[in-house]
Every structure is written in C-alpha cells, then in structure tokens.
Amino acid sequence: MVSDNSAHLASPSYRLPALDQDFLLGDSMRGVRFLLEYAKAEETLRTWGIRSTIVVFGSARIHENGPGRHAHWYREARHFGRIASERGGALTMADGQRDNVIATGGGPGLMEAANRGASDAGAPSIGFNITLPHEQEPNAYATPELTFRFHYFAMRKMHLAMRANALVVFPGGFGTFDELFEILNLRLTGKAPQIPVVLFERDYWDSVIKFEKLVDAAVINREDLNLFSYADDAEAVWSTLAATGLGAAHGEPPTSQP
C-alpha cells in the first residue's frame, strides 16, 4: 500500500515560515513585521548613500491650482524642494554619501510639491508612504527606488526622523500637526538632534495654534518656543536653514539618532 502524504504537504504547518503569509501576518509576528519595515527602507537608503535628509511636512489636500492660498503654498513647497536640493548637496555625492535629500510622506498635496521641486532640480528624493483608507498613494515625483510603504506609523516616523538635518512644515491638518509635535517633543526631550524646525507662513500657524497660550497656561516654558522659527517664502526658509550651517559643506550628518 502506497502511503499518502498529500495532507501533510498541504498543511499550513509544513510551509516554510518565510513563505507562510498567514503566519507572518499573525499577531505573534508583529515584532518581526516591525523589524522588516525598518530593515527594508534602511537597506535601500544605505545602498543609495543617503546620509541625511531635509524633511518636509504639509497637507495632502493642497493642489497645484487650488483655491485661495493653496496654489501659493504648493508653488512655494515646490520651489523650496528645488532650491534645497540644489544648494544643500543632494545633487552630488561625497565619499559615497549624499546629504540633505528631500524626504516627505510621499503622498499628494504639499508632499508632492516638495518631491516635485527636487525632481525639477534633477535630485533624488524620498517618499515615506503609509497604507491609509484614503488620500495616500505615492506621488509621481519621489524617486521610484526611494518610494517606500509602511503599515506602522511608528516605523514611518522613525525613518522620517532618524536622518533629518532639518524639518520644514507647510500648512496642514491633523497629520501634519502629529508629525510636527512628534519632532518637537523628540527635540525637547533630547531624543533627537537639535535640528532646525521652520514653520512656513506665520499667519497660518498663528491662526491655528496659539503657542503663547501654552506659555500663559504654564504647560510649556517660554524658551520652548525657540524650538522652531517661521519663514514666509521658500527663499526665507532656505536662508533660515543656511544660517544654522546647513548646506555649508553640502550638509553634515545628524549627530545622533532617535
């Protein structure tokens, strides 16, 4: 009698673990998935020699020809992406390393604009996308080989923060606020380098966040307001960053990582 082992061969337990999607997507493998999201992007960025970035945050809901201030914000984000790439060192490599590469959340709106500006300059740029039910799919201007997708917000935020030489925040909503305050808190607590943080268009930020009220309520110190500065056009943003030494020698790597 010939034995029949077809049930064994078809059993989920017989699958190689690395090829068993049900196993890899199970609760017990959450830590492994977290590690994979770190390692995949990290390996690619190292291969490309990306040593440092300029991170640009901003609303996904802004369009190139949008109403009111929207078109202006898009135009300035695009302009900043170009001049930062041209002047910050992203166009060239030194000792196999590339500095101050534009990095965004990879989606549409002002993220697209910043990636587009880098593309205008002929420089690579990064898109750290995340799986969401709406709004998020990769824009056409981030470098395809540097366009990543994450499931975990925490790992996406880590990659956004860990190479950042500077943060530029254009107008945005909940997502932009979340990312801004994440970086401010990392700076405040010493978990990230003291990188410059520039908020674009002071009128917008003064109208939506009453930072002085936080001081008045004694929930932050007045000196905490020095964690960021303001600029009202792309050239002023770059001037603010350049005044800190950014781009003086095609960028310096961050001194520590979160």
MOSUL-V589259 format. One record per backbone hydrogen bond with DSSP energy under -0.5 kcal/mol. CO is the residue of the C=O (numbers start at 1). NH is the residue of the N-H. E is the energy in kcal/mol with one decimal. If there is no record, write none. Layout:
co:nh:e
CO:NH:E
CO:NH:E
//
This chain:
co:nh:e
3:5:-0.6
5:9:-2.2
6:10:-1.7
7:11:-0.7
8:11:-0.7
11:14:-1.7
12:15:-1.2
16:19:-1.8
16:20:-0.6
17:20:-1.1
19:21:-1.0
20:24:-2.6
21:25:-2.2
23:26:-1.5
26:29:-1.2
27:30:-1.6
29:33:-2.5
30:34:-2.2
31:35:-2.2
32:36:-2.5
33:37:-2.1
34:38:-1.6
35:39:-3.1
36:40:-2.6
37:41:-0.9
38:42:-2.2
39:43:-2.6
40:44:-1.7
41:45:-2.7
42:46:-2.2
43:47:-2.2
44:48:-2.1
45:50:-2.6
46:49:-1.1
49:51:-1.0
49:98:-3.5
52:101:-2.1
53:55:-0.5
53:165:-3.6
53:166:-0.8
54:103:-2.3
55:168:-2.9
57:170:-2.8
59:62:-0.5
59:110:-3.0
63:66:-1.8
66:71:-0.6
67:70:-2.3
69:73:-2.7
70:74:-2.5
71:75:-2.5
72:76:-2.6
73:77:-2.5
74:78:-2.4
75:79:-2.4
76:80:-2.7
77:81:-2.3
78:82:-1.8
79:83:-2.6
80:84:-2.8
81:85:-1.2
82:86:-2.3
83:87:-2.6
84:88:-1.9
85:89:-0.6
85:91:-0.9
89:92:-1.2
89:99:-0.6
94:97:-1.5
97:94:-2.7
98:51:-2.6
98:52:-1.2
101:54:-1.9
102:126:-2.9
103:56:-2.5
104:128:-2.8
106:139:-2.4
108:111:-1.2
109:113:-2.0
110:114:-1.9
111:115:-2.3
112:116:-2.8
113:117:-2.2
114:118:-1.8
115:119:-2.2
116:120:-2.5
117:121:-1.5
118:123:-2.6
119:122:-1.2
125:143:-1.7
126:104:-2.1
127:129:-1.1
127:148:-2.9
129:150:-1.7
130:132:-0.5
134:136:-0.8
135:108:-0.6
135:137:-0.8
143:146:-2.0
144:147:-1.5
146:127:-2.2
146:148:-0.7
148:129:-2.2
150:131:-2.5
151:153:-0.6
152:156:-1.9
153:157:-3.0
154:158:-1.8
155:159:-2.1
156:160:-2.2
157:161:-2.0
158:162:-2.7
159:163:-0.6
161:164:-1.2
163:53:-2.4
165:196:-0.7
166:55:-2.5
167:198:-2.6
168:57:-2.4
168:170:-0.6
169:200:-3.0
171:59:-2.5
173:177:-2.8
174:178:-2.9
175:179:-2.1
176:180:-2.7
177:181:-2.9
178:182:-1.6
179:183:-1.9
180:184:-2.5
181:185:-2.4
182:186:-2.1
183:187:-2.4
184:188:-2.7
185:189:-2.2
186:191:-2.3
186:192:-1.2
187:190:-1.2
193:195:-2.2
196:167:-2.3
197:229:-2.2
198:169:-2.9
198:200:-0.5
199:231:-1.9
201:204:-0.7
201:205:-1.6
202:206:-3.1
203:207:-1.3
204:208:-1.4
205:209:-2.4
209:211:-1.4
210:213:-0.8
210:214:-1.0
211:214:-0.7
211:215:-1.4
212:216:-2.7
213:217:-2.1
214:219:-2.3
214:220:-1.0
215:218:-1.7
221:224:-1.4
222:225:-1.7
223:226:-1.8
224:227:-1.8
225:228:-0.9
229:199:-3.1
231:201:-3.2
233:237:-2.2
234:238:-2.4
235:239:-2.5
236:240:-2.2
237:241:-2.1
238:242:-3.3
239:243:-1.9
241:244:-1.4
241:246:-1.6
242:245:-1.8
245:248:-1.9
247:250:-1.3
//
